[in-house]
Amino acid sequence: MNKPIYMAYCIACEKRMPYAVDHKMVDDEIRGIRFRYAENTAYCERCGTEVYVPEVNDWNAINRKESYERGKEENEQ
């Protein structure tokens, strides 16, 4: 079975292109609460330009908030 190809609009290529997702760990601080979370970034597979993918952005926002909440709970103990 073939793996699905995910597409996003690339401003450099000026058309919808397949994209890949890169993962990295990010250290952040909000209101004095330090926490670490995984962040995803989508890139055009052809030229490497970062592309906007709503689902990737939503995942990052949710993951960041959950990591902040865990950091807040740990800080309160």
C-alpha positions in Angstrom: 0.0 0.0 0.0 1.3 3.4 -0.9 2.0 6.1 1.8 -0.3 9.1 1.3 1.3 12.3 0.0 0.5 15.4 1.9 0.5 18.7 0.0 0.7 22.3 1.0 1.2 25.6 -0.9 4.8 26.6 -1.2 5.3 30.4 -1.8 8.8 29.8 -3.3 7.5 27.1 -5.8 4.2 29.0 -6.3 2.2 25.8 -6.2 1.0 23.0 -4.0 3.9 20.7 -3.2 4.6 17.6 -1.1 5.9 18.5 2.3 7.9 16.8 5.1 7.7 17.5 8.8 10.8 18.1 11.0 10.6 17.6 14.7 12.7 19.5 17.4 12.5 20.1 21.1 12.0 23.7 22.2 12.7 25.2 25.6 10.2 28.0 26.5 9.1 30.1 29.5 5.7 31.6 30.1 4.9 33.6 33.3 8.0 32.2 35.0 7.2 28.6 34.2 10.0 26.9 32.2 9.0 23.9 30.1 10.1 21.8 27.1 8.0 20.6 24.3 8.2 18.9 20.9 7.5 21.3 17.9 6.9 20.3 14.3 7.7 22.4 11.2 6.6 21.6 7.7 9.0 22.1 4.8 8.5 21.9 1.0 10.2 18.7 -0.1 11.4 20.3 -3.3 13.0 23.6 -2.2 13.1 23.3 1.6 11.0 26.5 2.3 8.8 26.4 5.4 5.2 25.9 4.5 2.0 26.6 6.5 0.0 23.5 7.4 -3.0 24.2 9.8 -2.9 20.8 11.4 0.8 21.1 12.2 0.2 24.5 13.7 -2.7 23.2 15.7 -0.7 20.3 17.0 2.1 22.7 18.1 -0.3 24.9 19.9 -1.9 22.0 21.8 1.4 20.4 22.6 2.8 23.7 23.9 -0.2 24.4 26.1 -0.2 20.8 27.5 3.5 21.1 28.3 3.0 24.4 29.9 0.3 23.0 32.1 2.5 20.1 33.2 5.3 22.5 34.0 2.9 24.6 36.0 1.7 21.6 38.0 5.3 20.5 38.7 6.2 24.0 39.8 3.3 24.1 42.3 4.4 20.9 44.0 
